[in-house]
């Protein structure tokens, strides 16, 4: 029987890792359109980002038979830094299934997050499959739709865009800085390095464009390589130019309509789109696992406080988390300042791990709906959001 290795990958194993992942996920693709992880997610799988080390793997002898990606990032929420680990490429070779490899690697990934003090983890996948490891779907985003008919009625005609779209490349260092500044003007953002910025914006076969009126930079947008209606990310320098920026994106994508997802804390863009869109719905952006509830609550409640007035009060929570029990007091004072501290006071509410995730960020929570502390009804759900281009 071959020796079994379980642990992080080594740099020299990157090529074998990618070959295994591509075979697991894309072997059945048509040859002329076959996908590969290196082009789908260059921000993760290019050699300089150390993809092998950012995977926990199982080898049988010299062959990689299973892998789970553990990709770190940092976010800033109302000035507070949060450590994130994104889980991706959960894969077991076709000839090595039913050996418990996926469970082993997911448990190893959870241990990494507990031991290295990550605040939360993101994952895209089937809820019941990953709920076993503590992941739950929470968060909120406005999903806006607009089409040429809407725009004609707003403007009296369907104008040709006044802007010129230019694809953004790694050579556009000054434009990247301006795009980065626009992104970081919000109360929550993921810290994207300038060196990796274009690779991040190209995630999932997207293409980033900067829009210009002559030589004046008006904003940017990101759309799919093959066109289509969805705008993955968009931001105008002046909010009043957003509609013309959308027209430019639609022309570039050769689409009759557009859709975009906007976090609730981006109140300026939500208000603008709410007045101009053809339709809007509320959705849940991602699956999440929380390891430090106190830090998570303080960060995202501070984000909420930065855009809305909260009712003052103090709420004592006892949360039986997957990492540890957290007995915390959450306070909002008369000045709308948020603080979270450990406490030995009797809890107002006691929650299991999964119930706590839904309580703080779910679209619905029975515990939240029935709690007696009316002041805290203005606190939750927290405005958690996960930008699609930052996801794994």
Buried (B, 14 or more C-beta within 10 A) or exposed (E): EEEEBEEBBEEEBBEBBBEBBBEBBBEEEEEEEEEBBBEBBBBBBBEEBBBBBBBBBBBBEEEBBBBBBBBEBEBBBBEBEBBBBBBBBBBBBEEBEEBEBBEBBBBBBBEBBBEEEBBBBBBBBEEEBBBEBBBBBBBBBBBBBBBBEBBEEBEEEBEEBBBBBBEBEEEBEEBBEBBBEBBEEBBBBBBBEEEBBBBBBBBEEBBBBBBBBEEEBBBBBBBBEEEBBBBBBBBBBEBEBBBBBBBBBBEBBEBEBBBBBBBBBBBBBBEBBEEBBBEBEEEBBBBBBBBBBBBBBBBBBBBBBBBEEBEBBBBBBBBBBBBEEBBBBBBBEEEBEBEBEEBEEEBBBBBBBBBBBBBBBBEEBEBBEEBEBEEBEBBBBBBBBBBBBBBB
